[in-house]
Amino acid sequence: MQDTLTWWRGGVIYQIYPRSFLDANGDGIGDLAGITEKLDYVASLGVDGIWLSPFFTSPMLDFGYDVSDYRDVDPMFGTLDDFKALLARAHALGLKVMIDQVISHSSDRHPWFQESRADRTNARADWYVWADPRPDGTPPNNWLSIFGGPAWTFDSRRRQYYLHNFLTSQPDLNFHNPEVRAAQLDNMRFWLELGVDGFRLDTVNFYFHDAELTDNPPVPAGSPKTLGAPDANPYTWQRHVHDISRPENLDFLKDLRALMDEFPGTTTVGEIGDDEPLERMAEYTAGGDKLHMAYTFDLLNAPHSAAYIREVIERFQRLAGDAWPCWALSNHDVVRSATRWGADEDPLAYPKVALAMLFSLRGSVCLYQGEELGLPEADVPFERLQDPYGKVLWPEFKGRDGCRTPMPWEDTGNGGFNAEDVEPWLPLEARQLPLAVSRQQDDPDSVLNATRRLLAFRNAHPALFDGDLTLVDVGEELLGFVRETADERILCVFNLTGEARETRLPLTVDRTLDGHCFTHERDGDTLRLPAYQAAFYRLG
């Protein structure tokens, strides 16, 4: 087991989207009491901690990622006492608790912004990013919002534009102002003193902007576009060199790390959406004085061949130094991996081998709620769509609601998410009901129980959660690497395809490791892997 101060290093963090986990009070929306009720289930998976998506006071125009009070719980989720009860129960079960921090922007209903927009001379006039129009009245530059359209909205009171990288109701805070940086660090201190074990940092590379407001250049013809937005979004047509990932960010991350170091055993994981995501991940987590971990969209994207995954690993290793990654295949912003990667694959077998690969990578892991069930993406009809992002770019991009539908605990009606006579905030997907927890719980061959076995297998082998990783040649169609500590060397080989594959073992193996959920055939130094299978060997 990991040291309690470095539990995050190689730890597996289970992401909970509070609106969709369990509705305990019967209003159609999940809540903190519902999460607390199901923490025994989460602990039974064998994960190390949980990450809670935002539950703070908010008008919910971006479902909690538009915060109007950084230090309180929105009434739809409960109270601060409900959060304290959740924290206590999680800790009693041995689970760490990480919470989202959305500090690059606030809601336009936050008192800070209400004061800032009043005039140009108030005490918080410079707390947000304001700029004069061009002489013709147009926005000050060509920056675009990820959610569509210009990243600038005109405010008649100040007769200036304010910056918003997301919705117009999510104005960007001005991190060039030291008072803003201090205020956000103080908000995080509030939660650390309550006992949280760490933070997931939303859009961690968005804190600073170019103070000169220089136009972004276009993406050169034939060059890859950013992974942080769908291809249908014009945001991907620019190189984002002036609006995000500014060098000043590094000094702020050092200040944040100094705060975290006051609370031993706490950790940070940053979300990075960037034109060069692995470079940023390495930069932001190297040196032991900034973020503990970060994740990118490289494995949250559509490509998923063995060759692609191998290339991602190779590129990270070239850049990484002592950086520490956190890998994920699914989250609340992207199409579920069972559909995004596995749409044309066996729906029960593919999620198991994909999770086995994920759990074997060097780094920490985020596991999104329902991923342990192999849930496919839900098909939410336009008239039930909630996500403003999807409404703007429909039908080429249907938004993020398909991965946010309620968790199916039972196989009937509302899936045990809430009472049958209450309509959930998003509809349940009929294809997910046969995959409900109740159906999988006692099935030894289910994705759920495969997840439990794989996590137990990972925890039993230190090389899998803390060892070095060396890629090995097992052919183009298979993925293979060695995980190694001073006391243990493990060869891991994965067949992520629907066809049997054969390869010559690249190293001399000592013995086969059991305790997972896969089968293979070996004849001397020839390995034959059936479809969607994996092999693990102890090396001498």
DRENVEXKE-421897 format. One record per residue (C-alpha): z, x, y; residue in one letter. Coordinates in steps of 0.05 Angstrom, whole numbers, plus 5000, padded with zeros to 4 digits. Layout:
N
[pt [Z; X; Y]; A]
...
//
This chain:
540
[pt [5000; 5000; 5000]; M]
[pt [4989; 5020; 5072]; Q]
[pt [5043; 5048; 5118]; D]
[pt [5069; 4991; 5161]; T]
[pt [5049; 5028; 5225]; L]
[pt [4977; 5037; 5201]; T]
[pt [4969; 4972; 5163]; W]
[pt [4905; 4959; 5201]; W]
[pt [4870; 5022; 5176]; R]
[pt [4832; 4993; 5117]; G]
[pt [4867; 4926; 5125]; G]
[pt [4833; 4860; 5113]; V]
[pt [4841; 4810; 5169]; I]
[pt [4828; 4736; 5157]; Y]
[pt [4798; 4701; 5217]; Q]
[pt [4821; 4631; 5231]; I]
[pt [4784; 4585; 5279]; Y]
[pt [4841; 4539; 5299]; P]
[pt [4799; 4477; 5316]; R]
[pt [4772; 4475; 5246]; S]
[pt [4827; 4499; 5199]; F]
[pt [4873; 4440; 5189]; L]
[pt [4889; 4379; 5233]; D]
[pt [4964; 4367; 5225]; A]
[pt [4973; 4315; 5280]; N]
[pt [4913; 4270; 5264]; G]
[pt [4872; 4276; 5327]; D]
[pt [4810; 4305; 5294]; G]
[pt [4822; 4376; 5319]; I]
[pt [4857; 4432; 5281]; G]
[pt [4922; 4458; 5309]; D]
[pt [4976; 4512; 5302]; L]
[pt [5020; 4468; 5257]; A]
[pt [4961; 4460; 5210]; G]
[pt [4951; 4535; 5207]; I]
[pt [5025; 4546; 5192]; T]
[pt [5020; 4494; 5136]; E]
[pt [4965; 4534; 5102]; K]
[pt [4992; 4605; 5111]; L]
[pt [5015; 4607; 5038]; D]
[pt [4942; 4597; 5018]; Y]
[pt [4920; 4653; 5064]; V]
[pt [4973; 4700; 5037]; A]
[pt [4951; 4684; 4966]; S]
[pt [4883; 4715; 4980]; L]
[pt [4914; 4784; 4986]; G]
[pt [4895; 4796; 5059]; V]
[pt [4937; 4838; 5106]; D]
[pt [4936; 4794; 5168]; G]
[pt [4904; 4738; 5207]; I]
[pt [4864; 4736; 5272]; W]
[pt [4869; 4671; 5311]; L]
[pt [4812; 4651; 5355]; S]
[pt [4835; 4626; 5424]; P]
[pt [4889; 4573; 5428]; F]
[pt [4906; 4584; 5502]; F]
[pt [4905; 4531; 5557]; T]
[pt [4832; 4517; 5572]; S]
[pt [4783; 4462; 5594]; P]
[pt [4748; 4478; 5528]; M]
[pt [4678; 4482; 5557]; L]
[pt [4669; 4543; 5512]; D]
[pt [4723; 4521; 5463]; F]
[pt [4779; 4566; 5487]; G]
[pt [4738; 4626; 5508]; Y]
[pt [4747; 4599; 5579]; D]
[pt [4821; 4611; 5592]; V]
[pt [4858; 4576; 5648]; S]
[pt [4927; 4601; 5629]; D]
[pt [4934; 4666; 5590]; Y]
[pt [5007; 4655; 5572]; R]
[pt [5010; 4585; 5544]; D]
[pt [4983; 4542; 5487]; V]
[pt [4934; 4486; 5501]; D]
[pt [4967; 4420; 5484]; P]
[pt [4912; 4402; 5434]; M]
[pt [4937; 4460; 5391]; F]
[pt [5011; 4449; 5402]; G]
[pt [5064; 4486; 5441]; T]
[pt [5089; 4557; 5450]; L]
[pt [5145; 4539; 5402]; D]
[pt [5092; 4520; 5350]; D]
[pt [5061; 4589; 5359]; F]
[pt [5129; 4622; 5350]; K]
[pt [5139; 4582; 5285]; A]
[pt [5071; 4604; 5261]; L]
[pt [5087; 4677; 5277]; L]
[pt [5154; 4673; 5241]; A]
[pt [5123; 4642; 5178]; R]
[pt [5066; 4692; 5176]; A]
[pt [5114; 4750; 5182]; H]
[pt [5158; 4720; 5127]; A]
[pt [5097; 4720; 5082]; L]
[pt [5080; 4792; 5100]; G]
[pt [5021; 4774; 5143]; L]
[pt [5007; 4808; 5210]; K]
[pt [4984; 4763; 5267]; V]
[pt [4928; 4783; 5315]; M]
[pt [4906; 4738; 5372]; I]
[pt [4843; 4735; 5414]; D]
[pt [4844; 4763; 5484]; Q]
[pt [4788; 4740; 5530]; V]
[pt [4801; 4783; 5591]; I]
[pt [4731; 4799; 5617]; S]
[pt [4725; 4729; 5646]; H]
[pt [4768; 4667; 5657]; S]
[pt [4755; 4593; 5666]; S]
[pt [4735; 4572; 5736]; D]
[pt [4797; 4528; 5733]; R]
[pt [4843; 4588; 5728]; H]
[pt [4888; 4591; 5791]; P]
[pt [4861; 4661; 5804]; W]
[pt [4790; 4636; 5812]; F]
[pt [4811; 4575; 5851]; Q]
[pt [4843; 4621; 5902]; E]
[pt [4787; 4673; 5900]; S]
[pt [4732; 4623; 5915]; R]
[pt [4769; 4591; 5974]; A]
[pt [4746; 4644; 6025]; D]
[pt [4731; 4718; 6032]; R]
[pt [4799; 4739; 6059]; T]
[pt [4851; 4711; 6010]; N]
[pt [4896; 4755; 5967]; A]
[pt [4850; 4747; 5906]; R]
[pt [4784; 4747; 5943]; A]
[pt [4763; 4810; 5905]; D]
[pt [4790; 4790; 5837]; W]
[pt [4722; 4764; 5814]; Y]
[pt [4651; 4793; 5822]; V]
[pt [4622; 4764; 5886]; W]
[pt [4557; 4785; 5919]; A]
[pt [4515; 4764; 5978]; D]
[pt [4448; 4731; 5966]; P]
[pt [4384; 4768; 5977]; R]
[pt [4352; 4753; 6045]; P]
[pt [4311; 4697; 6012]; D]
[pt [4374; 4665; 5983]; G]
[pt [4361; 4686; 5911]; T]
[pt [4413; 4719; 5867]; P]
[pt [4431; 4792; 5882]; P]
[pt [4396; 4820; 5820]; N]
[pt [4360; 4803; 5755]; N]
[pt [4420; 4800; 5709]; W]
[pt [4419; 4744; 5658]; L]
[pt [4473; 4702; 5625]; S]
[pt [4477; 4704; 5549]; I]
[pt [4482; 4628; 5551]; F]
[pt [4415; 4621; 5588]; G]
[pt [4390; 4630; 5659]; G]
[pt [4414; 4676; 5714]; P]
[pt [4482; 4709; 5709]; A]
[pt [4496; 4686; 5781]; W]
[pt [4518; 4619; 5810]; T]
[pt [4521; 4604; 5885]; F]
[pt [4587; 4580; 5914]; D]
[pt [4582; 4542; 5980]; S]
[pt [4652; 4559; 6003]; R]
[pt [4642; 4634; 6006]; R]
[pt [4566; 4629; 6013]; R]
[pt [4562; 4681; 5959]; Q]
[pt [4542; 4686; 5886]; Y]
[pt [4593; 4699; 5831]; Y]
[pt [4577; 4734; 5766]; L]
[pt [4583; 4701; 5698]; H]
[pt [4557; 4733; 5634]; N]
[pt [4567; 4667; 5597]; F]
[pt [4575; 4595; 5624]; L]
[pt [4575; 4582; 5699]; T]
[pt [4647; 4559; 5687]; S]
[pt [4666; 4628; 5661]; Q]
[pt [4667; 4674; 5723]; P]
[pt [4673; 4748; 5709]; D]
[pt [4736; 4784; 5732]; L]
[pt [4727; 4846; 5775]; N]
[pt [4755; 4903; 5734]; F]
[pt [4740; 4952; 5790]; H]
[pt [4801; 4921; 5823]; N]
[pt [4864; 4955; 5797]; P]
[pt [4905; 4892; 5809]; E]
[pt [4860; 4855; 5759]; V]
[pt [4868; 4908; 5706]; R]
[pt [4944; 4909; 5716]; A]
[pt [4948; 4833; 5712]; A]
[pt [4910; 4829; 5647]; Q]
[pt [4951; 4884; 5615]; L]
[pt [5013; 4847; 5636]; D]
[pt [4986; 4783; 5603]; N]
[pt [4977; 4822; 5539]; M]
[pt [5047; 4851; 5544]; R]
[pt [5073; 4779; 5545]; F]
[pt [5045; 4767; 5475]; W]
[pt [5066; 4835; 5449]; L]
[pt [5138; 4820; 5470]; E]
[pt [5134; 4754; 5432]; L]
[pt [5119; 4795; 5369]; G]
[pt [5044; 4792; 5357]; V]
[pt [5016; 4850; 5317]; D]
[pt [4952; 4861; 5355]; G]
[pt [4891; 4835; 5392]; F]
[pt [4819; 4819; 5378]; R]
[pt [4785; 4835; 5443]; L]
[pt [4728; 4789; 5461]; D]
[pt [4666; 4823; 5492]; T]
[pt [4704; 4889; 5499]; V]
[pt [4645; 4925; 5530]; N]
[pt [4636; 4873; 5585]; F]
[pt [4696; 4890; 5628]; Y]
[pt [4660; 4931; 5680]; F]
[pt [4593; 4923; 5716]; H]
[pt [4552; 4970; 5759]; D]
[pt [4583; 4964; 5828]; A]
[pt [4515; 4976; 5860]; E]
[pt [4488; 4915; 5823]; L]
[pt [4426; 4953; 5800]; T]
[pt [4372; 4911; 5765]; D]
[pt [4367; 4918; 5689]; N]
[pt [4302; 4947; 5663]; P]
[pt [4259; 4908; 5613]; P]
[pt [4260; 4925; 5539]; V]
[pt [4200; 4971; 5528]; P]
[pt [4145; 4941; 5486]; A]
[pt [4158; 4950; 5413]; G]
[pt [4231; 4971; 5422]; S]
[pt [4287; 4934; 5385]; P]
[pt [4323; 4880; 5423]; K]
[pt [4398; 4871; 5428]; T]
[pt [4433; 4844; 5366]; L]
[pt [4483; 4804; 5408]; G]
[pt [4438; 4745; 5422]; A]
[pt [4383; 4706; 5385]; P]
[pt [4311; 4728; 5395]; D]
[pt [4294; 4663; 5430]; A]
[pt [4342; 4681; 5486]; N]
[pt [4309; 4717; 5546]; P]
[pt [4374; 4757; 5552]; Y]
[pt [4345; 4800; 5496]; T]
[pt [4285; 4819; 5540]; W]
[pt [4328; 4865; 5583]; Q]
[pt [4360; 4933; 5570]; R]
[pt [4433; 4920; 5588]; H]
[pt [4450; 4986; 5621]; V]
[pt [4479; 4961; 5687]; H]
[pt [4515; 4896; 5671]; D]
[pt [4556; 4919; 5610]; I]
[pt [4581; 4982; 5573]; S]
[pt [4596; 5020; 5636]; R]
[pt [4631; 5088; 5632]; P]
[pt [4691; 5063; 5672]; E]
[pt [4709; 5020; 5611]; N]
[pt [4734; 5081; 5574]; L]
[pt [4791; 5093; 5623]; D]
[pt [4814; 5021; 5618]; F]
[pt [4813; 5025; 5542]; L]
[pt [4859; 5085; 5547]; K]
[pt [4907; 5045; 5591]; D]
[pt [4905; 4989; 5540]; L]
[pt [4920; 5039; 5483]; R]
[pt [4979; 5066; 5522]; A]
[pt [5007; 4994; 5525]; L]
[pt [4996; 4984; 5451]; M]
[pt [5031; 5050; 5435]; D]
[pt [5094; 5021; 5467]; E]
[pt [5094; 4972; 5408]; F]
[pt [5088; 5014; 5344]; P]
[pt [5048; 4981; 5288]; G]
[pt [5005; 4939; 5334]; T]
[pt [4930; 4946; 5336]; T]
[pt [4865; 4927; 5371]; T]
[pt [4796; 4908; 5346]; V]
[pt [4740; 4902; 5396]; G]
[pt [4677; 4859; 5393]; E]
[pt [4617; 4899; 5416]; I]
[pt [4550; 4867; 5433]; G]
[pt [4506; 4922; 5460]; D]
[pt [4436; 4951; 5457]; D]
[pt [4466; 5011; 5421]; E]
[pt [4524; 4979; 5384]; P]
[pt [4542; 5034; 5334]; L]
[pt [4542; 5085; 5390]; E]
[pt [4591; 5042; 5429]; R]
[pt [4634; 5031; 5367]; M]
[pt [4640; 5106; 5357]; A]
[pt [4653; 5118; 5431]; E]
[pt [4706; 5064; 5437]; Y]
[pt [4746; 5082; 5375]; T]
[pt [4741; 5158; 5372]; A]
[pt [4797; 5204; 5394]; G]
[pt [4857; 5161; 5378]; G]
[pt [4867; 5142; 5451]; D]
[pt [4825; 5079; 5459]; K]
[pt [4813; 5021; 5410]; L]
[pt [4840; 5026; 5340]; H]
[pt [4778; 4990; 5312]; M]
[pt [4714; 4956; 5334]; A]
[pt [4659; 4915; 5302]; Y]
[pt [4587; 4905; 5320]; T]
[pt [4532; 4856; 5301]; F]
[pt [4496; 4904; 5254]; D]
[pt [4521; 4867; 5192]; L]
[pt [4524; 4800; 5229]; L]
[pt [4449; 4802; 5237]; N]
[pt [4392; 4777; 5191]; A]
[pt [4370; 4841; 5156]; P]
[pt [4410; 4853; 5092]; H]
[pt [4371; 4895; 5043]; S]
[pt [4404; 4954; 5009]; A]
[pt [4359; 4999; 5051]; A]
[pt [4383; 4965; 5116]; Y]
[pt [4457; 4969; 5098]; I]
[pt [4447; 5042; 5078]; R]
[pt [4414; 5056; 5145]; E]
[pt [4472; 5024; 5183]; V]
[pt [4522; 5067; 5145]; I]
[pt [4480; 5130; 5156]; E]
[pt [4474; 5116; 5230]; R]
[pt [4548; 5103; 5239]; F]
[pt [4567; 5165; 5201]; Q]
[pt [4521; 5207; 5245]; R]
[pt [4556; 5181; 5307]; L]
[pt [4626; 5166; 5284]; A]
[pt [4667; 5230; 5284]; G]
[pt [4738; 5203; 5274]; D]
[pt [4719; 5132; 5296]; A]
[pt [4744; 5074; 5254]; W]
[pt [4699; 5013; 5243]; P]
[pt [4717; 4941; 5225]; C]
[pt [4662; 4908; 5185]; W]
[pt [4647; 4834; 5180]; A]
[pt [4591; 4792; 5149]; L]
[pt [4610; 4726; 5183]; S]
[pt [4649; 4700; 5243]; N]
[pt [4652; 4641; 5290]; H]
[pt [4590; 4663; 5329]; D]
[pt [4537; 4674; 5275]; V]
[pt [4505; 4636; 5217]; V]
[pt [4549; 4642; 5155]; R]
[pt [4529; 4700; 5111]; S]
[pt [4520; 4655; 5050]; A]
[pt [4461; 4625; 5088]; T]
[pt [4440; 4681; 5135]; R]
[pt [4436; 4732; 5078]; W]
[pt [4439; 4688; 5016]; G]
[pt [4394; 4628; 5031]; A]
[pt [4344; 4649; 4978]; D]
[pt [4396; 4676; 4930]; E]
[pt [4442; 4647; 4877]; D]
[pt [4493; 4608; 4919]; P]
[pt [4552; 4625; 4873]; L]
[pt [4535; 4695; 4850]; A]
[pt [4509; 4725; 4915]; Y]
[pt [4572; 4714; 4958]; P]
[pt [4613; 4752; 4906]; K]
[pt [4572; 4815; 4907]; V]
[pt [4564; 4813; 4982]; A]
[pt [4640; 4809; 4990]; L]
[pt [4649; 4865; 4939]; A]
[pt [4603; 4909; 4981]; M]
[pt [4640; 4890; 5045]; L]
[pt [4709; 4905; 5014]; F]
[pt [4684; 4973; 4990]; S]
[pt [4659; 5000; 5057]; L]
[pt [4698; 5053; 5095]; R]
[pt [4735; 5016; 5149]; G]
[pt [4775; 4953; 5160]; S]
[pt [4748; 4883; 5144]; V]
[pt [4746; 4815; 5179]; C]
[pt [4739; 4757; 5131]; L]
[pt [4721; 4691; 5164]; Y]
[pt [4753; 4626; 5141]; Q]
[pt [4712; 4594; 5086]; G]
[pt [4676; 4658; 5070]; E]
[pt [4722; 4665; 5010]; E]
[pt [4693; 4599; 4985]; L]
[pt [4620; 4620; 4994]; G]
[pt [4609; 4565; 5045]; L]
[pt [4537; 4557; 5069]; P]
[pt [4521; 4543; 5142]; E]
[pt [4530; 4470; 5160]; A]
[pt [4472; 4430; 5188]; D]
[pt [4499; 4395; 5250]; V]
[pt [4453; 4342; 5279]; P]
[pt [4436; 4349; 5353]; F]
[pt [4475; 4285; 5371]; E]
[pt [4539; 4316; 5342]; R]
[pt [4528; 4385; 5373]; L]
[pt [4586; 4411; 5414]; Q]
[pt [4566; 4482; 5430]; D]
[pt [4536; 4489; 5500]; P]
[pt [4498; 4551; 5477]; Y]
[pt [4460; 4510; 5425]; G]
[pt [4445; 4453; 5473]; K]
[pt [4409; 4501; 5520]; V]
[pt [4367; 4537; 5467]; L]
[pt [4355; 4479; 5418]; W]
[pt [4316; 4475; 5372]; P]
[pt [4298; 4549; 5363]; E]
[pt [4373; 4565; 5365]; F]
[pt [4420; 4511; 5342]; K]
[pt [4483; 4542; 5369]; G]
[pt [4546; 4563; 5334]; R]
[pt [4572; 4496; 5309]; D]
[pt [4543; 4506; 5239]; G]
[pt [4595; 4560; 5223]; C]
[pt [4652; 4523; 5258]; R]
[pt [4655; 4458; 5219]; T]
[pt [4722; 4439; 5187]; P]
[pt [4750; 4477; 5128]; M]
[pt [4741; 4437; 5063]; P]
[pt [4809; 4435; 5028]; W]
[pt [4792; 4375; 4984]; E]
[pt [4725; 4351; 4956]; D]
[pt [4725; 4281; 4985]; T]
[pt [4718; 4247; 5053]; G]
[pt [4739; 4293; 5109]; N]
[pt [4753; 4349; 5060]; G]
[pt [4828; 4345; 5069]; G]
[pt [4820; 4371; 5140]; F]
[pt [4851; 4307; 5168]; N]
[pt [4862; 4234; 5154]; A]
[pt [4803; 4195; 5128]; E]
[pt [4805; 4145; 5186]; D]
[pt [4799; 4200; 5239]; V]
[pt [4732; 4231; 5256]; E]
[pt [4735; 4307; 5258]; P]
[pt [4711; 4342; 5321]; W]
[pt [4651; 4367; 5281]; L]
[pt [4624; 4333; 5218]; P]
[pt [4638; 4363; 5150]; L]
[pt [4577; 4388; 5112]; E]
[pt [4567; 4349; 5048]; A]
[pt [4542; 4412; 5012]; R]
[pt [4609; 4445; 5026]; Q]
[pt [4653; 4392; 4992]; L]
[pt [4638; 4416; 4921]; P]
[pt [4662; 4485; 4944]; L]
[pt [4729; 4459; 4970]; A]
[pt [4792; 4498; 4956]; V]
[pt [4817; 4444; 4907]; S]
[pt [4753; 4451; 4865]; R]
[pt [4755; 4527; 4864]; Q]
[pt [4829; 4539; 4857]; Q]
[pt [4833; 4533; 4781]; D]
[pt [4762; 4558; 4765]; D]
[pt [4767; 4630; 4743]; P]
[pt [4693; 4641; 4759]; D]
[pt [4696; 4613; 4830]; S]
[pt [4681; 4653; 4893]; V]
[pt [4753; 4640; 4915]; L]
[pt [4784; 4672; 4854]; N]
[pt [4732; 4728; 4855]; A]
[pt [4755; 4742; 4926]; T]
[pt [4827; 4746; 4903]; R]
[pt [4809; 4794; 4847]; R]
[pt [4767; 4837; 4892]; L]
[pt [4822; 4844; 4943]; L]
[pt [4873; 4860; 4889]; A]
[pt [4824; 4912; 4863]; F]
[pt [4816; 4942; 4932]; R]
[pt [4891; 4944; 4943]; N]
[pt [4901; 4979; 4876]; A]
[pt [4854; 5037; 4895]; H]
[pt [4872; 5076; 4958]; P]
[pt [4803; 5107; 4959]; A]
[pt [4773; 5038; 4973]; L]
[pt [4813; 5025; 5036]; F]
[pt [4825; 5094; 5064]; D]
[pt [4778; 5143; 5030]; G]
[pt [4717; 5179; 5057]; D]
[pt [4649; 5150; 5041]; L]
[pt [4588; 5189; 5017]; T]
[pt [4522; 5154; 5004]; L]
[pt [4487; 5171; 4938]; V]
[pt [4416; 5159; 4915]; D]
[pt [4412; 5102; 4866]; V]
[pt [4341; 5079; 4884]; G]
[pt [4314; 5036; 4940]; E]
[pt [4337; 4969; 4912]; E]
[pt [4409; 4987; 4899]; L]
[pt [4465; 5009; 4945]; L]
[pt [4511; 5065; 4921]; G]
[pt [4565; 5108; 4951]; F]
[pt [4628; 5147; 4932]; V]
[pt [4696; 5131; 4962]; R]
[pt [4743; 5190; 4958]; E]
[pt [4814; 5212; 4974]; T]
[pt [4850; 5275; 4950]; A]
[pt [4873; 5237; 4888]; D]
[pt [4817; 5190; 4872]; E]
[pt [4741; 5188; 4871]; R]
[pt [4704; 5122; 4858]; I]
[pt [4629; 5111; 4850]; L]
[pt [4609; 5041; 4875]; C]
[pt [4540; 5013; 4859]; V]
[pt [4515; 4944; 4882]; F]
[pt [4456; 4901; 4862]; N]
[pt [4448; 4852; 4919]; L]
[pt [4383; 4824; 4890]; T]
[pt [4366; 4768; 4842]; G]
[pt [4333; 4815; 4792]; E]
[pt [4363; 4864; 4742]; A]
[pt [4358; 4936; 4767]; R]
[pt [4364; 5002; 4731]; E]
[pt [4382; 5071; 4758]; T]
[pt [4403; 5139; 4734]; R]
[pt [4476; 5153; 4751]; L]
[pt [4476; 5206; 4806]; P]
[pt [4543; 5236; 4784]; L]
[pt [4583; 5248; 4720]; T]
[pt [4630; 5190; 4711]; V]
[pt [4699; 5193; 4679]; D]
[pt [4711; 5120; 4662]; R]
[pt [4693; 5049; 4682]; T]
[pt [4742; 5014; 4729]; L]
[pt [4759; 4943; 4712]; D]
[pt [4797; 4888; 4748]; G]
[pt [4740; 4860; 4790]; H]
[pt [4691; 4806; 4769]; C]
[pt [4626; 4842; 4751]; F]
[pt [4590; 4865; 4689]; T]
[pt [4540; 4921; 4676]; H]
[pt [4508; 4960; 4619]; E]
[pt [4510; 5035; 4612]; R]
[pt [4471; 5078; 4564]; D]
[pt [4489; 5151; 4575]; G]
[pt [4473; 5165; 4647]; D]
[pt [4430; 5103; 4655]; T]
[pt [4462; 5044; 4691]; L]
[pt [4432; 4974; 4685]; R]
[pt [4459; 4923; 4734]; L]
[pt [4442; 4849; 4722]; P]
[pt [4426; 4807; 4784]; A]
[pt [4483; 4803; 4835]; Y]
[pt [4527; 4851; 4797]; Q]
[pt [4566; 4915; 4815]; A]
[pt [4596; 4974; 4779]; A]
[pt [4656; 5017; 4796]; F]
[pt [4669; 5084; 4762]; Y]
[pt [4725; 5133; 4766]; R]
[pt [4696; 5203; 4776]; L]
[pt [4727; 5265; 4748]; G]
//
